[in-house]
Amino acid sequence: MKVGTDGVLLGAWCNTANYPDAILDIGAGTGVISLMLAQRSDAMTIDAVEVDESAYEQTVENFEQSDWADRLYGYHSTFQEFADEMAEEEETYDLIISNPPFYSDNFETENTARNQARFTSSLSFDELFIGVSKVLSENGVFSVIIPFKEKVDFIALAKNNKLYLNRFCKVQGNPTSEIKRILLEFSFHKTKILEEDLIIETTRHQYTKDYINLTKDFYLKM
């Protein structure tokens, strides 16, 4: 799996100001977001759940080769099963992050692994919120990146699970492009909603100062 911009944005943008002790990464892929959070925080436990076997193996390999292997744990499971098991054990997380699948079933391909990574049939937004509401701590934060067009329905689903929008960031590829992505932060508490905007490039491969400041700690050349 390639490391995508969505994952890098989420790993850099999500809030670690409350010093989370336990972090959960849903749909870990290569494990890049978990690795970024290991770099950004002192969390003692960073759990990463991945349903695809080859992606899970890649995640574990990346964890083992990192400087934070003692704090990173991979789980080969559906999120639904994982959340149920953690809820039974009364385990919760202070920060939950997810770069979830978001393409509709109508566009599925013959590649099962690609479908699981990119299509909502493997984990619907409703199932995502049901699971998050079970394992997010009382004062915890849930951060996610989704297509901008899904914003209204996604926030409504969150409310159905007593999760409230606290902060968001609209993401544009360049100053003239459509808003394609939005970063969202939820918790069980209603707060004043903080609004942010981010443009990634001024022109092709010419990154904005805002994007550089957000992500420079994670690129070798930036």
KOLBA-238726 format. One record per residue: residue in one letter; y, z, x of N, C-alpha, C, CB in turn. Coordinates in steps of 0.2 Angstrom, whole numbers, plus 5000, padded with zeros to 4 digits. Glycine has a CB too. Layout:
! residues N
AYZXYZXYZXYZX/...
! end
This chain:
! residues 222
M499450005004500050005000500650005004500050064995/K501149965002501849965006502250025003502149895004/V502650045008503150095006503750065002503450135012/G503850084996504350044992505050084992504150034985/T505550054990506250084990506250134985506750024989/D505850124979505850174974505650244977505450154968/G505150244980504850304983505350344988504150294986/V505650304992506050324997506650354994506350275002/L506950324989507550344985507350414982507750294979/L506750424978506550484975506450534980505950474971/G506150524986506050574991506650604994505550554996/A507150564994507750584997508250614992508150525001/W508250594986508750614981508550674978508750564976/C507850694977507650744973507950814976506950754972/N508050864972508350924974507950974977508750954967/T508050994983507651054986508151114987507351024993/A508751114984509251164985508951234983509851154982/N508451234979508251304976507651324981508051294969/Y507551294986506951314991506251324988507151384994/P506051264985505351264982504851294986505251194979/D504351334984503851354988503251314987503651434986/A503151284981502551244979502851174976502151284974/I502651124978502851054976502251014974503251014982/L502350974969501750924967502050854966501550954960/D501650814969501850744969501250704965501850714977/I501550674959501050644955501050564956501250654947/G500450544957500350474959500550464966500750434954/A500250494971500550494978500550434982500150544982/G500150384980500150314983499950324991500850284983/T500450314995500350325002500450395004500750275006/G500750435000500950505002501650515005500450535007/V502050455005502650455008503150505005502950385008/I503150514998503650564995503450634998503650554988/S502850644997502550715000502750725007501850724999/L502750675011502850685018503650695019502650625022/M504050655015504750665015504950735013505150615011/L504650765008504750835006504550885011504450844999/A503950875014503750915020504350915025503050895023/Q504650865026505150855031505750895029505350785033/R505950885022506550915020506550985018506750875014/S505951015017505851085014505351125018505651085007/D505351195017504951235020504351255015505251305022/A504251215010503751235005503051245008503751175000/M502751295006502151315009501551275007501951385008/T501651245000501151204997501451144994500751244992/I501151084997501351024994500750984992501750974999/D500550984985499950954983500150874980499650994977/A499650834982499750764980499150734976499950714986/V499250714970498750694966498750614966498850724959/E498150584967498150514967497450494964498150484974/V497450444958496850424955496450374958497050404948/D496850334962496450274965496150294972496950214967/E495550284973495150314979495450284985494450294978/S495550224986495750194993496450224994495850124993/A496950234989497550254990497550334992498050254984/Y497050364988496950444990496750444997496450474985/E496250405000496050415007496650395011495450365008/Q497050345010497650335014498150395014497950275012/T498250425008498650485008498450535013498750505001/V497750555012497450605016497550595023496750615014/E497350525025497450505032498150515035497250435033/N498650495031499350505033499550575033499750465028/F499250615029499450695029499150725036499150725023/E498550705037498150735043498550715050497450705043/Q498850655050499150625056499850655056499150555056/S500150685051500850715051500850775055501050715044/D501550795056501650865059501650925054502350865062/W501450905047501450955042500750955039502050935037/A500250945042499650935039499351005036499050915044/D499651055039499351125036499751145029499551175041/R500251105027500551115021500451065016501251125022/L500051005017499950955013499250945011500150885017/Y499150935004498450935001498450874996498251004998/G497850834997497750784993497250794988497650714997/Y497250774982496750774977496650714973497050824971/H495950694973495750634970495650644963495150604974/S496050634958495950654951496550614947496050724951/T496350614940496850594936497350654935496650574929/F498050634934498450694933498350734927499150664932/Q498050704922497850744916497350794917497650694910/E496850774921496350824923496550874928495750784926/F496950854932497250904937497750954934497650864943/A498150934929498650974926498251024922499150934921/D497751004918497351054914497051104918496751014910/E496751084924496451134929496951184931496051094934/M497451154934498051204936498251254931498551164939/A498351224925498551264919498051324918498651224913/E497451304918496951354917496951414922496251324917/E497151394928497151444934497851474934497051404941/E498251454930498951484929499351464936498951554928/E499251404939499651384944500251344942499151344949/T500851354945501351314943501751294950501851354939/Y502251244949502551214954503351224953502351134955/D503651234958504451234958504751174958504651284964/L504451124961504751054961504151004960505051034968/I504250964955503750914953504050844954503350914946/I503750794957504050734958503550674956504250714965/S503850624954503350564952503750494952503050574945/N503450454955503650384955503050344951503650344962/P503150354944502550334939502450264938502650374933/P501850244936501750174934502250164928501050164932/F502450094928502950084922502950014919503650094925/Y502449974922502449904918501949914912502149854923/S502149874907501749884901501049844902502149854895/D500649864897499949834898499849764897499449874892/N500349734894500349664893500349624899500949644888/F500549654905500649614911500149634916501349624914/E499649664914499149694918498749634922498549734915/T498549644928498149594932497449614932498549594939/E497049564936496349584937496249634943496049514939/N496749654946496749704952496749774949497249694957/T496149804948496149874945496649924949495449904945/A496649924955497049974959497749964958496849964967/R497949894958498649884957498849904950498749804958/N498449894945498549914938498649984938497949894933/Q498250024941498350094941498950124944497750134944/A499150084949499850104953500450084949499850074959/R500350034945500950004942501049994934501049934944/F500450014931500450004923500350074920499949954921/T500750074914500750144910500050154907501250144905/S499550114907498950124904498550184908498550064903/S498650184914498350234918498650304917498350214925/L499350304916499650374914500250354910499850404921/S500250364904500850354900501350404901500650354892/F501950384899502550434900502450494896503250394898/D502150484890501950544886501450594889501750524879/E500950564892500450604896500750634902499850564898/L501250604905501550634911501950694909502050574914/F502350694904502750744901502350804899503250724896/I501750794896501350844893501050884899500750814889/G500850844904500550874910501050914914500250824915/V501650884915502250924919502450984915502850874919/S502450984908502651044905502151104906502751024897/K501551084907501051134908501051164915500351104908/V501251134920501251154927501951164930500851114931/L502451154927503151164930503351234929503651114927/S503551274934503751344934504351344929503851374941/E504451404927505051424922505751394924505051494921/N505851404931506451384934506351314938506751434938/G505851284937505651224941506051164939504951214941/V505951114943506351044942505850994943506951044948/F505950944938505550884938505950824940505150874931/S505850784945506250724947505750664947506550734954/V506050614944505650554943506150484944505350554936/I505850434945506250364945505850324941506250334953/I506250284936505950244931506450184930505850274924/P506250124927506650074925507250094921506250014922/F507850074922508450094918508350084911509050064921/K508050034909507950014902507550064898507649944901/E507150104902506750154899507050224898506050164903/K507750224900508050294900508050334893508750284902/V508250294888508350334882507750364879508650284877/D507150314879506550344876506250394881506050284876/F506350384887506050434892506350504891506150414899/I507050504890507350574889507150604882508150564889/A507050564877506850584871506150614872506850524866/L505650584875505050614877505050674880504550564881/A505550684885505650744889505850804884506150734894/K506250784879506450834874505950864870507050814870/N505450814868504850834864504450884868504450774863/N504550884874504150934878504550994881503750894884/K505151004878505651054880505851044887505251124879/L505950984889506250974896506850934895505750934900/Y507450964898508050934897508350904903508550994895/L508750844902509050814908509650854911509350744905/N509550864917510150904921510550854925509750954925/R510250804928510550764933510250694933510550794940/F510650644934510350574935510850534939510350544928/C510450474942510850434947510650364945510650444954/K511150314943510950244942510950204948511550224937/V510450164949510450134955510450054954509750144958/Q510950024958511049954959510849924965511749934957/G510549864966510349834972510949814976509949774971/N511449784973512049774976512649774970512049694979/P513249764972513849784968513849734961514449774971/T513549674962513549634956512849634952513749564958/S512349664954511749664951511649714945511149674956/E511149694941511049744935510849814938510549714930/I510949864934510649924935509849924934510949984931/K509449924939508749914938508349984937508449874943/R508550034941508250094941508650154940507950104949/I508350204938508750274937508350334939508950284929/L508650374943508350434945508550494940508550454953/L508050534938508150584933507950644935507850564927/E508250704934508050764935508050814929508550804941/F507450844927507350884921507250954923506850854917/S507351004918507051064919507051094912507551114923/F506751154911506751184905507351214902506151244905/H507951204906508551234904509051184903508751284910/K509451194898510051144896510651164901510251154889/T510851114904511451124909511951064908511251124916/K512551074911512951014911512650964915513651034914/I512650894912512250844916512750814921512050794910/L512450814927512850784933512650704933512650814939/E513150664933513050594934513250564941513450554928/E512850524943512950494950512750414949512450524955/D513050384954512950304955512750294962513550264952/L512350244963512150224970512050154970511450264972/I512350114975512250044977511950044983512950004977/I511350004984510950004990511249964995510249984988/E511449904994511649854999512349824996511149795000/T512749805001513349765000513149695000513949775005/T512849675005512449605005511749615008512849555010/R511349565008510649565010510649605017510349505010/H510249665017510149705023510749735026509749655028/Q511249735022511849775024511949835019512549725024/Y511749885022511649945017512349985017511149995020/T512450015011513050045009513050115013513150055002/K513650145014513650215017513250265013514350235018/D513350255007513050305002512250305003513150294995/Y511950245003511250235004511050255011511050165003/I511450245016511250265023511250345024511750235028/N511750375021511850445021511250475017512550465018/L511050445012510450475008509850475012510450445001/T509750415015509050395018508950395025508850335015/K509450405029509450395036508950445040510150405039/D508850505037508350545041507650525040508450615037/F507550465036506850445035506650375038506650445028/Y507150345041507050285044507150285052507550225041/L506750245055506850245063507450215065506150215066/K507650155061508250125062508650115056508050045065/M509150155056509650155050510350165052509450205045/
! end
